Amino acid sequence: MNIYMKHNLKIISILLGLFLLAQFVGLLVTSSYIQVDDLPLGIERPEVNEKTSFVPIFIFILIATALVFVLLRFKLFRLWKLWFLLSVFFCLTVSFAAFVTDFIAIILGVILAVWKLFKPNVIIHNLTELFIYGALAAIFAPLLGLYSAIILLILISVYDYIAVCKTKHMVEMAQSQEKAKVFAGLLVPYGKNTAILGGGDIGFPLLFSGVVMTHFGLGLFDWQVYLIPIFSGLGLLYLFLWGDGKKFYPAMPFITVGCLIALGLVFLFT
């Protein structure tokens, strides 16, 4: 959930553009499933209380992060790559099934997941990243009430700050993923450097957009639904422009501020 700053304006523009594109693609996917109970691959959403659903989701995130950290710390790269392959296949299949038949979605999911892992290049990597997070938002957004989603954003932001600035284990994880050549998130190489944006920084504002869409009964043709991506992007832009190129930063606090400002505007104009 971190980004390495600071980059030149061209790289900032590319990374921010990819972030916004991932949000818009994710909204397309999420809107296709938000009122649907039957998901591809026989997936069933767990039954949880909307008012407290942030608790099991946050605990799941902590456990998953801990498992990834252990795999990378002990250089169990094969297990990490297997987990990564299955996760990418799962998410791509769910996202593609919003646009094509389940069979075609599975075929595309297999091809692109294998390509991403075994024959990686920056185009395939970022192309698949655009579709991954919509699947997660489509599955989890209906489980969260609005206030649960707000609390979840705040918890994730606090955790992101601690993980990047205090314990620094998120920094170690990002560096280990680069060494393993399997990174969850957007990346833009330039010169001898690489600009990165972690998957959580893409997925959580998209999840929040899905919850806002559900809570206010908004659709893709309602302009208010795009306030969340725009203002979370502005939060990132602030960090991109004012960050120190030699430091790692937690992006979620800035994204969360943008999300909450956007939510206030949605309340005002809806």
C-alpha atoms as one frame of an Amber mdcrd trajectory, in Angstrom:
protein
   0.000   0.000   0.000   2.828   2.397  -0.607   4.336   4.459  -3.367   7.910
   5.511  -3.914   8.165   9.234  -4.485   8.977  11.597  -6.105   8.749  11.200
  -9.903   8.773  13.609 -12.807   5.504  15.026 -14.110   5.328  12.607 -17.042
   5.581   9.563 -14.779   3.145  11.091 -12.283   0.662  11.651 -15.107   0.982
   8.062 -16.341   0.645   6.541 -12.860  -2.293   8.764 -11.940  -3.942   8.061
 -15.296  -3.621   4.303 -14.734  -5.063   4.705 -11.235  -8.113   6.561 -12.560
  -8.558   4.082 -15.393  -8.490   1.210 -12.880 -11.191   3.021 -10.882 -13.447
   3.509 -13.901 -12.981  -0.064 -15.170 -13.634  -1.278 -11.630 -16.864   0.710
 -11.453 -18.037  -0.946 -14.673 -17.378  -4.370 -13.162 -18.857  -3.498  -9.767
 -22.049  -2.061 -11.246 -22.616  -5.341 -13.103 -22.619  -7.379  -9.895 -23.828
  -5.002  -7.228 -27.435  -6.262  -7.309 -26.529  -9.822  -8.343 -26.242 -12.783
  -5.971 -24.897 -15.310  -8.506 -21.205 -14.740  -9.101 -18.871 -16.622 -11.477
 -16.977 -19.752 -10.355 -19.740 -20.574  -7.878 -18.651 -17.765  -5.553 -20.989
 -16.904  -2.710 -20.692 -13.778  -0.615 -20.387 -14.487   3.121 -23.317 -13.489
   5.295 -22.250 -10.640   7.563 -23.880  -7.764   9.404 -23.436  -4.565   7.371
 -22.919  -2.539  10.546 -19.968  -4.622  11.729 -18.736  -6.149   8.445 -15.612
  -3.995   8.555 -14.334  -6.169  11.443 -14.002  -9.532   9.607 -12.825  -7.790
   6.425 -10.106  -5.889   8.301  -9.038  -9.051  10.163  -8.877 -10.930   6.850
  -6.664  -8.170   5.391  -4.304  -8.369   8.382  -4.051 -12.159   8.136  -3.485
 -12.098   4.367  -0.822  -9.405   4.719   0.913 -11.391   7.462   0.958 -14.524
   5.292   2.432 -12.629   2.339   5.031 -11.060   4.625   6.076 -14.488   5.956
   6.331 -15.948   2.439   8.479 -13.048   1.250  10.572 -12.761   4.417  11.596
 -16.421   4.176  11.963 -16.165   0.386   9.267 -18.752  -0.269   8.854 -17.220
  -3.697   7.319 -20.314  -5.310   4.453 -20.363  -2.820   3.992 -16.611  -3.222
   3.904 -16.974  -7.011   1.362 -19.800  -6.792  -0.869 -17.729  -4.505  -0.420
 -14.742  -6.802  -1.273 -16.810  -9.906  -4.467 -18.187  -8.388  -5.517 -14.778
  -7.073  -4.963 -13.090 -10.426  -6.867 -15.843 -12.261  -9.749 -15.615  -9.793
 -10.057 -11.819  -9.992  -9.625 -11.588 -13.761 -12.241 -14.280 -14.344 -14.804
 -12.501 -12.159 -14.106  -9.153 -13.839 -14.191 -10.484 -17.403 -17.432 -12.363
 -16.686 -19.106  -8.965 -16.328 -18.606  -8.489 -20.084 -18.425 -11.984 -21.643
 -19.641 -15.517 -20.899 -18.173 -17.380 -17.926 -16.374 -19.823 -20.238 -14.618
 -17.071 -22.191 -13.840 -15.253 -18.926 -12.151 -18.388 -17.545 -10.071 -18.837
 -20.711  -8.991 -15.190 -20.675  -8.276 -15.402 -16.942  -6.000 -18.422 -17.383
  -4.111 -16.978 -20.358  -3.498 -13.556 -18.830  -2.667 -14.861 -15.334  -0.057
 -17.262 -16.750   1.285 -14.574 -19.096   1.511 -12.058 -16.251   3.479 -14.445
 -14.060   5.741 -16.313 -16.476   6.267 -13.834 -19.335   5.860 -10.502 -17.580
   6.108  -7.141 -19.276   4.905  -3.740 -18.176   1.947  -3.667 -20.602   0.477
  -7.030 -19.580   1.193  -6.315 -15.924  -0.665  -2.995 -15.862  -3.424  -4.182
 -18.214  -4.340  -7.011 -15.868  -4.090  -4.714 -12.845  -6.830  -2.550 -14.362
  -9.290  -5.457 -14.099  -8.235  -7.161 -10.872  -9.695  -4.762  -8.303 -13.166
  -4.511  -9.804 -13.710  -8.164  -8.901 -12.812  -7.554  -5.264 -15.075  -4.495
  -5.064 -17.913  -6.425  -6.716 -17.660  -9.178  -4.103 -17.182  -7.078  -0.977
 -19.028  -3.794  -1.633 -22.508  -5.290  -1.029 -21.309  -6.578   2.354 -20.497
  -3.131   3.722 -22.814  -0.434   4.952 -21.677   3.137   4.406 -20.467   3.702
   7.953 -18.687   0.342   7.999 -16.914   1.394   4.811 -15.849   4.687   6.406
 -14.484   2.904   9.482 -12.677   0.401   7.253 -10.998   3.221   5.314  -9.847
   4.845   8.545  -8.524   1.553   9.957  -6.656   0.804   6.739  -5.165   4.297
   6.719  -3.914   3.959  10.298  -2.505   0.520   9.522  -0.851   1.815   6.340
   0.845   4.612   8.281   2.123   2.200  10.943   3.251  -0.396   8.366   5.155
   2.129   6.250   6.427   4.701   8.740   6.837   2.732  11.974   7.327  -1.014
  11.537   8.293  -0.522   7.855   7.251  -4.085   7.014   5.171  -2.802   4.087
   8.318  -1.277   2.610  10.118  -4.603   2.993   7.213  -6.389   1.333   7.227
  -4.024  -1.647  10.971  -4.464  -2.112  10.694  -8.256  -1.793   7.910  -8.353
  -4.378  10.140  -6.444  -6.784  12.965  -8.938  -6.212  10.565 -11.827  -6.820
   9.349  -9.989  -9.940   5.766 -10.468  -8.778   4.225  -7.198  -7.663   0.587
  -6.531  -6.763  -0.126  -3.032  -8.043   0.698  -0.611 -10.827   4.263  -0.019
 -11.915   5.867   2.362 -14.398   9.603   1.835 -15.037  11.688   4.797 -16.169
  15.465   4.978 -16.415  16.878   3.008 -13.499  13.822   3.668 -11.350  10.304
   2.294 -11.085   7.233   4.202  -9.941   4.841   1.896  -8.085   1.385   2.106
  -6.563   0.306  -0.771  -4.320  -2.819  -2.779  -4.986  -4.515  -1.688  -1.774
  -4.250   1.941  -2.849  -6.269   1.022  -5.944  -8.695  -1.437  -4.381  -9.896
   0.407  -1.275 -11.137   3.622  -2.936 -12.846   1.441  -5.562 -14.490  -0.598
  -2.813 -15.653   2.641  -1.200 -17.065   3.813  -4.543 -19.062   0.578  -4.774
 -20.475   1.084  -1.281 -21.417   4.696  -2.064 -23.039   3.531  -5.307 -25.153
   1.023  -3.373 -26.032   3.311  -0.470 -27.246   6.191  -2.633 -28.714   4.042
  -5.403 -26.368   5.528  -7.997 -25.601   4.106 -11.422 -22.837   4.565 -13.961
 -24.710   7.485 -15.542 -24.922   9.428 -12.283 -22.037  11.892 -12.161 -21.836
  11.778  -8.362 -20.408   8.237  -8.457 -17.232   9.553 -10.094 -16.468  11.970
  -7.263 -14.791   9.209  -5.240 -12.233   8.282  -7.941 -11.572  11.927  -8.791
 -10.970  13.090  -5.225  -8.995   9.998  -4.214  -6.883  10.703  -7.311  -6.402
  14.286  -6.122  -5.203  12.911  -2.778  -2.625  10.839  -4.641  -1.645  13.813
  -6.782  -0.925  15.863  -3.670   1.356  13.092  -2.415   3.030  12.721  -5.804
   3.800  16.426  -6.049   5.024  16.997  -2.506   6.696  13.706  -1.642  10.416
  13.178  -1.237  11.878  10.911  -3.937  14.067   9.128  -1.383  11.247   8.042
   0.917   8.351   5.611   1.044   4.958   7.036   1.941   1.646   5.541   3.093
  -0.818   6.511   0.357  -4.048   5.451   2.063  -4.299   8.417   4.485  -4.246
  10.795   1.508  -6.668   8.640  -0.486  -9.021   8.382   2.500  -9.133  12.160
   2.919 -10.056  12.449  -0.749 -12.746   9.769  -0.389 -14.319  11.479   2.621
 -14.342  14.895   0.927 -16.022  13.277  -2.076 -18.564  11.580   0.193 -19.486
  14.964   1.650 -20.117  16.255  -1.871 -22.217  13.188  -2.711 -24.371  13.902
   0.367 -24.668  17.519  -0.737 -25.660  16.856  -4.351 -27.708  13.654  -4.016
